Amino acid sequence: MSYIELTSENFAAGVTAEKGLVLVDFWAPWCNPCRMLAPVIEELADELDGEVKVCKLDCDEAGDIAMMMGIMSIPCVVLFKDGKEADRLVGLHTKEEITEFISNNK
């Protein structure tokens, strides 16, 4: 598992202060599509290690961050580039779709 667990306390340092690409999976434990996406995020974290920082943020635990980011539906995968939101995908997506999403936003 090479993704990083984000919290309200480490979100700014782990995402908005970072240079390069950071992919954040906004999820919740009760969300079935989120649980279905989890293995895909784990695979991407391993495959993109060193190229894209991959993180997960539990919206139940860090509701303040989810609200600040305007997360209305989960799962929601947000790609940050040099600390700023570049794009987002809402809903369950395949590994290939997320890989293409990242490539299109480099």
N, C-alpha and C positions, 0 to 999 in steps of 0.2 A: 504494500500500500504506500504509494509515494505521493498521494494528494495531501493537502494541508487542511486541517479542520480550522475554519475561521469562527471567531466569536465577535461580540461587540467590542471587546477589548483589543483584539489584534487585527481587525478589519483594515483600519487606516494604514497601519504599518505593512500589512501583508498584501494590500491591493493598491490603494490610491497613492502610496509612496513608492511603488515599484516601477522600475523601468522595464520595458519589454512587454510581452503578452502574459496576461493572467486570465485564466478561465475559471469562473465561479459558478458552481452548481448550487442554486437556491432550492432547498428541499425541506421536507418534514417527514418524520417517521411514520405518520398515519397515511401518507400519500402513496397509493399503490403505483402510479406511474413513476413516482420518484424512486421507489424501491426497484422498479424494473430498469431504470436508467443507471442506478448505482454501479453495476458491473461494467457498464460502458465507460463511465467516468473513471473507474479504477484502471481499466485497460488504457485509456487515453493518458492518464497520469504516468503510467509506466512507459508507454511508447513515446510520449512527448517530453520526457524528462530532459531538462537542459535547454529545451526549445520554448516550451510554454509551461508556466507555473499553473498547476491545476489545484483548485481549492473547492471545498464544500462548506456551505453555511446552512445550518439548521434554522429555518425561519421561526420555529417555536422558541428556540433558545435565544435568538438574536432578532427579535421582532422589530426592534428599533432600526436595525440596519436594513431589514427587508422593507420597512416603511420608507426610510430615507431613499432607498433605491427605486421605490415605486413598484415593488413586486406585487402584482395583483393575482397572478396564477402561478402555480408550480406544477411540475418542475419548470424552472426558468434558468437557462444557462446564459450568463453574461460574459462577454469578452471585453477585457480592459486592455488598452494599449497605452503604455506610459502613464498609468494612473487614471486615465479617462475612459469612460464607457465607449466602446467602438460599435458594439451591436449586441443584440440578444435574440435568443431562440426560446419560445415558450412552448411547452408541451413535451411529449415523449418523442425523441428523435433517435435515429440509428447512429451507430458509430461513424458510418460513412458520411451522413448528413452533417454531423458535428465537425468532422475532419474538414469537409469542404467549407463549412461556415468559418472555421479558423483560417483556412488558406485564403479565402476571399477577403479577409480583414487584416492580413499581415501588412 
